[in-house]
């Protein structure tokens, strides 16, 4: 069986390349290249580590949730709307699936794809919570905003 760390690196570079092709046009075209791309590698790497490893890497899952929340806050400062953020996550999901489709072994796909779907859904929620961090902080709810997403999924 392939080493999960090698799988992560192989699929990470493909996922980032896929994102570079998908995340074009508005709203991404108004961003400097670094802001358009730089969040993808840490988020995708943590997602892959949290899904490919056996057993799942729970620390990586927590890293991914925190990275997604930070990304949501960053995108709000950059002027993104909630709809654009949801669309961005849809494209991130496509990039990940495209990177793995027909390249991963059946065992890897069967084990990791279901986990990835669960984690990507949690990351979408974390991103939206990060997007609304200011409001959650004002209401005294930010400290617990990610707790349910940081638990094993």
C-alpha positions, 0 to 999 in steps of 0.5 A, a space after each residue: 500500500 502507498 505511503 499516505 504522506 506520498 499520496 498527500 503530496 501527489 494529490 496536493 500538487 494536482 489539487 492546487 493546479 486544478 484550483 489555479 484553473 478553476 479559480 479564475 474570473 471574478 471575484 478571484 481576478 480582482 485579487 493579487 495572485 498570492 491571495 487567489 492561490 496561497 490559501 489552497 495548499 495548507 487547506 488542501 494539505 490538511 484536508 488530504 492528511 485528514 482523509 487519506 491517513 489511516 486512521 484519520 489524522 484528527 490534528 490535520 482535520 482541526 488544522 483544516 477547520 481553523 484554516 477554513 475559518 481564517 480563510 472565511 474572515 480573509 475573504 470577507 475583508 477582500 469583499 467576497 459575498 457569502 454566495 461567492 464563498 460557497 461557490 469557491 468551496 464548490 470549486 475547491 471540492 471539484 479541484 480535489 476530486 479532479 486531482 484524485 479521479 482515476 489516479 487514486 487506487 480504488 482502496 484509497 478512493 473508497 476510504 478517503 472520498 467519503 471522509 473528504 465529503 464529510 470534512 469538506 462540508 465541515 470546512 464550508 461551515 467553518 469558512 462561513 463562521 469565519 466570514 461572520 467572525 466579527 458578528 460572532 465575536 460581538 455576540 460572545 459566540 466566537 470562542 465556541 463557533 468551531 467546537 462542533 467542527 473540531 470534533 471527530 467527524 
